[in-house]
Amino acid sequence: MVTILKSGLIINTATTSLTWNNYITGMKALAFILVLFFSYASYAQKDSSVKVNNKVVTLKEVVVRSNLNVPAFIDRVKEDTTFYKAFRNLKVLGYKALNDIRMQEKDGKVKATLNSRTQQVVKDSCRWMKVLEEIATGDMYDKNRNFNYYTANLYAGLFFARDTICGETNIVKGNEFSTRNKSGIEKHKEQLKMLFFNPGKKIPGIPFIGNKIAVFDEEVGKLYDYIIDMNTFNGQMCYIFKLTPRSDLTRGEKDKIVINEMTTWFNVENWDIVARNYDLSYNAGVYSFDVNMEAEMTKFEDLLVPKVLRYNGTWGVVLKKREKAVFTATLFDFTR
């Protein structure tokens, strides 16, 4: 249809109607898209926070919807012994391990290595280790086949049973880490185990640092942000607990930080620790360290056990040469 306006302008009303309808449809579509966008943006940013023992804990939106009992969750993280228990389980199980230890120069150049495949055998409440394959380079060992490196000694204390050891259990209660009646390297190894397997707990006997890693105590905890999230890890749905130093710390407060980051994944169904990553560093003058560790866990029958442990770090103690090392332990073929 053709329409003549008073101005003399001739228009095709059929075409104009179609154009106008298209315009209206397009505007409706645009409005719908904008609603979706802003709704999603609001939805995605809908984090929340709760106060637990005078500490503000940030909850990601998915956690808010899960109705997690946050105070109980924080207590569970604080008092957790299952991580340490997983390593004690290695005292009562047979398993095979791939061991990769690399000692490095300051510039990262490798100066000594150990690559081996070992098997721990358990029988009649005793355990011992068999070396199935081994290649060592550099000065990893001294002439008496003892490790030349502090880091390698620590690794051996965790995964190598050079002699037959009997009468051990995987019981945690009553077997907590302790430096009592220990001295020298044995005392230091025990302190390192405390730092690695009980992060967040006070460590006795380490000068200048003992209280600084007690991140669940009120005085130290106020320096950190606590964040709880949910996501999958290796196909398992997990609660994720992450702590990092607050971004607004003063220089003096930053000097008190030892744990730069710690993230733990908990299986939502059974609360098993699925993995834990942490980044630790400190310089006390007489000693210093900068260490990153990653631990992944698995289940053997009803027992939680470490599957992979990765370490990348440096240690320096006054009057001793600084050590820089990278190691990976891969454990498999568990047996009772």
C-alpha positions as CSV (number, residue, x, y, z in Angstrom):
1,M,0.0,0.0,0.0
2,V,1.2,3.5,-0.9
3,T,0.4,6.5,1.4
4,I,0.8,10.2,0.4
5,L,1.5,12.3,3.4
6,K,0.4,16.0,3.7
7,S,4.0,17.0,3.1
8,G,3.8,15.3,-0.3
9,L,6.1,12.5,0.8
10,I,5.1,9.2,-0.6
11,I,5.9,6.1,1.5
12,N,5.2,2.4,1.1
13,T,3.4,1.6,4.4
14,A,3.8,-2.2,3.9
15,T,7.5,-1.9,3.8
16,T,7.6,0.6,6.6
17,S,5.5,-1.7,8.8
18,L,7.9,-4.6,8.2
19,T,10.9,-2.3,9.0
20,W,9.2,-1.0,12.2
21,N,8.3,-4.6,13.3
22,N,11.9,-5.6,12.7
23,Y,13.1,-2.7,14.7
24,I,10.8,-3.6,17.6
25,T,11.9,-7.2,17.5
26,G,15.6,-6.3,17.5
27,M,15.1,-3.9,20.4
28,K,13.3,-6.7,22.4
29,A,16.2,-9.1,21.6
30,L,18.8,-6.5,22.7
31,A,16.9,-5.8,25.9
32,F,16.7,-9.6,26.6
33,I,20.4,-9.9,26.0
34,L,21.2,-7.0,28.3
35,V,19.0,-8.5,31.1
36,L,20.8,-11.8,30.8
37,F,24.2,-10.1,30.8
38,F,23.5,-8.0,33.9
39,S,21.8,-10.8,35.7
40,Y,24.8,-13.1,35.0
41,A,27.2,-10.4,36.1
42,S,25.2,-9.9,39.3
43,Y,25.0,-13.7,39.8
44,A,28.7,-14.3,39.1
45,Q,29.8,-11.6,41.6
46,K,27.5,-12.7,44.4
47,D,30.1,-13.6,46.9
48,S,29.4,-13.3,50.6
49,S,31.2,-13.2,53.9
50,V,30.7,-14.4,57.4
51,K,32.5,-13.8,60.7
52,V,34.0,-16.8,62.5
53,N,35.8,-16.1,65.8
54,N,36.3,-12.5,64.9
55,K,37.7,-13.5,61.5
56,V,36.0,-12.6,58.2
57,V,35.7,-15.5,55.8
58,T,34.9,-14.9,52.1
59,L,32.4,-17.4,50.6
60,K,32.2,-17.8,46.9
61,E,28.7,-17.7,45.5
62,V,28.5,-21.5,44.9
63,V,29.4,-22.1,48.6
64,V,26.7,-19.7,49.7
65,R,24.2,-21.8,47.9
66,S,25.6,-25.0,49.4
67,N,24.6,-23.9,52.9
68,L,28.0,-25.0,54.3
69,N,28.4,-24.8,58.1
70,V,31.3,-22.4,57.9
71,P,32.4,-22.4,61.6
72,A,32.5,-26.2,61.6
73,F,34.4,-26.2,58.3
74,I,37.1,-23.8,59.6
75,D,37.4,-26.0,62.7
76,R,37.8,-29.1,60.5
77,V,40.6,-27.4,58.5
78,K,42.3,-26.2,61.7
79,E,42.2,-29.5,63.5
80,D,42.8,-31.8,60.4
81,T,45.1,-34.7,61.0
82,T,44.2,-36.7,57.9
83,F,47.0,-35.2,55.8
84,Y,49.6,-36.3,58.3
85,K,47.7,-39.6,58.7
86,A,48.1,-40.3,55.0
87,F,51.9,-40.1,55.3
88,R,51.8,-42.3,58.4
89,N,49.9,-44.9,56.4
90,L,53.1,-45.4,54.4
91,K,54.6,-47.0,57.5
92,V,52.2,-50.0,57.3
93,L,51.8,-50.4,53.5
94,G,53.9,-51.8,50.7
95,Y,54.3,-49.7,47.7
96,K,56.5,-48.8,44.7
97,A,57.9,-45.4,44.1
98,L,59.5,-43.4,41.3
99,N,62.0,-41.0,42.9
100,D,63.4,-38.0,41.0
101,I,65.7,-35.7,43.0
102,R,67.7,-32.8,41.4
103,M,70.1,-30.6,43.2
104,Q,70.7,-27.3,41.5
105,E,73.1,-24.4,41.4
106,K,71.9,-20.9,42.0
107,D,71.3,-20.4,38.3
108,G,69.3,-23.6,38.1
109,K,72.0,-25.7,36.5
110,V,71.8,-29.3,37.7
111,K,74.8,-30.5,39.8
112,A,73.5,-33.8,41.2
113,T,70.6,-36.1,40.5
114,L,69.0,-39.3,41.7
115,N,66.5,-41.2,39.7
116,S,65.3,-44.5,41.1
117,R,62.5,-47.0,41.3
118,T,62.1,-48.5,44.8
119,Q,59.7,-50.9,46.5
120,Q,58.8,-51.0,50.1
121,V,58.0,-54.4,51.5
122,V,55.9,-55.0,54.6
123,K,55.7,-58.3,56.5
124,D,55.1,-59.3,60.1
125,S,54.8,-55.6,61.3
126,C,58.2,-54.8,59.7
127,R,59.1,-52.8,56.6
128,W,62.2,-52.5,54.4
129,M,63.1,-51.0,51.0
130,K,64.4,-52.6,47.9
131,V,66.1,-50.6,45.2
132,L,64.9,-51.9,41.9
133,E,66.7,-49.4,39.6
134,E,68.9,-46.4,40.4
135,I,71.0,-43.8,38.5
136,A,72.9,-41.2,40.5
137,T,75.0,-38.3,39.1
138,G,77.2,-35.7,40.6
139,D,78.0,-35.7,44.3
140,M,74.6,-36.9,45.4
141,Y,76.3,-39.5,47.7
142,D,79.6,-39.4,49.6
143,K,82.0,-42.3,49.6
144,N,80.0,-44.1,52.2
145,R,76.8,-43.9,50.2
146,N,75.3,-41.2,52.5
147,F,73.5,-38.3,51.0
148,N,75.6,-35.1,50.7
149,Y,72.5,-33.0,50.8
150,Y,70.1,-31.9,53.5
151,T,67.1,-32.0,51.1
152,A,67.9,-35.6,50.0
153,N,68.2,-36.6,53.6
154,L,64.7,-35.2,54.3
155,Y,63.4,-37.1,51.2
156,A,65.0,-40.3,52.4
157,G,63.4,-39.9,55.8
158,L,60.0,-39.8,54.2
159,F,60.2,-42.5,51.6
160,F,63.3,-44.6,52.1
161,A,63.7,-47.3,54.8
162,R,67.4,-48.2,54.5
163,D,67.2,-50.7,57.3
164,T,64.4,-53.0,58.5
165,I,62.0,-51.1,60.7
166,C,59.6,-53.0,63.0
167,G,56.8,-52.1,65.3
168,E,55.5,-49.0,63.7
169,T,51.8,-48.1,63.3
170,N,49.8,-45.5,61.3
171,I,48.1,-44.2,64.5
172,V,48.3,-40.4,64.7
173,K,47.1,-39.8,68.3
174,G,50.1,-39.9,70.6
175,N,52.5,-39.9,67.6
176,E,52.4,-36.2,66.8
177,F,55.6,-34.6,65.6
178,S,57.9,-33.7,68.4
179,T,61.4,-32.3,68.8
180,R,61.8,-33.7,72.3
181,N,65.0,-35.7,72.8
182,K,66.1,-34.8,69.3
183,S,69.1,-32.7,68.2
184,G,71.1,-31.8,65.2
185,I,69.8,-32.9,61.8
186,E,67.2,-35.2,63.4
187,K,65.7,-32.2,65.2
188,H,65.7,-30.1,62.0
189,K,64.1,-32.9,60.0
190,E,61.3,-33.1,62.6
191,Q,60.8,-29.4,62.4
192,L,60.6,-29.5,58.6
193,K,58.1,-32.3,58.8
194,M,56.0,-30.1,61.1
195,L,56.2,-27.3,58.6
196,F,55.2,-29.5,55.7
197,F,52.6,-31.8,57.2
198,N,51.0,-29.5,59.8
199,P,51.0,-26.1,58.1
200,G,49.2,-23.6,60.2
201,K,50.3,-25.1,63.5
202,K,52.9,-23.6,65.9
203,I,56.4,-25.2,65.6
204,P,58.4,-25.3,68.8
205,G,62.2,-24.8,68.7
206,I,62.5,-22.9,65.5
207,P,63.9,-19.4,66.4
208,F,62.0,-16.4,65.1
209,I,59.3,-18.4,63.3
210,G,57.4,-20.6,65.8
211,N,54.2,-18.5,66.2
212,K,54.3,-17.0,62.7
213,I,52.8,-20.0,61.0
214,A,49.9,-20.4,63.4
215,V,47.5,-18.9,60.9
216,F,44.4,-20.0,62.7
217,D,45.3,-18.2,65.9
218,E,43.7,-14.8,66.1
219,E,46.9,-12.7,66.2
220,V,48.4,-14.3,63.1
221,G,45.1,-15.1,61.4
222,K,44.2,-11.4,61.1
223,L,47.1,-11.0,58.6
224,Y,45.4,-13.4,56.2
225,D,42.3,-13.6,53.9
226,Y,40.3,-16.9,54.2
227,I,38.4,-17.9,51.1
228,I,36.1,-20.9,50.7
229,D,35.1,-22.1,47.2
230,M,33.9,-25.2,45.4
231,N,35.2,-26.8,42.2
232,T,36.4,-30.2,40.8
233,F,39.9,-31.6,41.3
234,N,40.8,-34.8,39.3
235,G,37.1,-35.4,38.8
236,Q,36.1,-35.0,42.4
237,M,33.8,-32.2,43.6
238,C,35.7,-30.4,46.4
239,Y,35.4,-27.7,48.9
240,I,38.5,-25.5,48.5
241,F,40.0,-23.6,51.4
242,K,42.5,-21.0,50.5
243,L,44.4,-18.5,52.6
244,T,46.7,-15.7,51.4
245,P,48.2,-12.6,53.1
246,R,45.9,-9.6,53.0
247,S,46.7,-7.2,50.2
248,D,46.8,-4.1,52.6
249,L,49.5,-5.3,55.0
250,T,52.1,-2.8,56.3
251,R,55.8,-3.5,55.7
252,G,56.1,-4.6,59.3
253,E,53.2,-7.0,59.0
254,K,54.6,-8.4,55.7
255,D,57.8,-9.3,57.6
256,K,55.7,-11.7,59.8
257,I,54.4,-13.7,56.8
258,V,55.7,-17.2,56.4
259,I,52.8,-18.9,54.5
260,N,52.4,-17.0,51.2
261,E,49.6,-19.2,50.1
262,M,48.0,-22.5,51.2
263,T,45.2,-24.2,49.3
264,T,43.5,-27.4,50.3
265,W,40.9,-29.4,48.4
266,F,38.4,-31.5,50.5
267,N,36.1,-34.1,48.9
268,V,32.6,-32.8,49.6
269,E,31.2,-36.3,50.3
270,N,33.8,-37.8,52.8
271,W,36.0,-34.8,53.7
272,D,39.2,-36.6,52.5
273,I,41.9,-34.2,51.6
274,V,42.3,-34.6,47.8
275,A,45.2,-32.2,47.4
276,R,47.2,-29.5,49.1
277,N,49.5,-26.8,47.7
278,Y,51.5,-24.4,49.7
279,D,54.1,-21.7,49.3
280,L,56.3,-20.9,52.2
281,S,59.2,-18.4,52.6
282,Y,61.0,-16.6,55.4
283,N,64.4,-15.0,56.1
284,A,65.5,-15.0,59.7
285,G,69.1,-14.1,59.0
286,V,70.6,-17.2,60.5
287,Y,68.4,-19.3,58.1
288,S,66.1,-18.7,55.2
289,F,63.9,-20.7,52.9
290,D,61.6,-20.4,49.9
291,V,59.6,-23.6,49.3
292,N,56.7,-24.6,47.1
293,M,55.1,-28.0,47.6
294,E,52.2,-29.8,46.0
295,A,50.7,-33.1,47.3
296,E,48.0,-35.2,45.6
297,M,46.3,-38.0,47.5
298,T,44.5,-41.2,46.6
299,K,42.7,-44.0,48.3
300,F,44.0,-47.5,48.8
301,E,41.2,-49.6,50.1
302,D,40.0,-47.6,53.1
303,L,43.3,-45.6,53.6
304,L,44.2,-42.2,52.3
305,V,47.7,-42.2,50.9
306,P,49.9,-39.7,49.0
307,K,50.0,-40.3,45.3
308,V,52.3,-37.5,44.1
309,L,54.5,-35.1,46.1
310,R,56.3,-32.3,44.3
311,Y,58.8,-30.0,45.9
312,N,60.7,-27.0,44.6
313,G,62.7,-24.9,47.0
314,T,65.8,-23.5,48.6
315,W,67.1,-23.7,52.1
316,G,70.0,-21.7,53.6
317,V,71.5,-22.1,57.1
318,V,74.3,-20.0,58.4
319,L,77.7,-21.7,58.0
320,K,76.2,-24.2,55.6
321,K,76.0,-24.0,51.8
322,R,72.5,-23.0,50.5
323,E,70.6,-25.9,48.8
324,K,68.3,-25.6,45.9
325,A,66.4,-28.7,44.9
326,V,63.5,-30.1,43.0
327,F,62.0,-33.5,43.7
328,T,59.0,-35.5,42.7
329,A,57.8,-38.7,44.4
330,T,55.3,-40.8,42.6
331,L,53.8,-43.7,44.6
332,F,51.8,-46.6,43.3
333,D,51.0,-50.4,43.6
334,F,50.1,-50.2,47.2
335,T,49.7,-53.5,49.1
336,R,49.0,-54.5,52.7
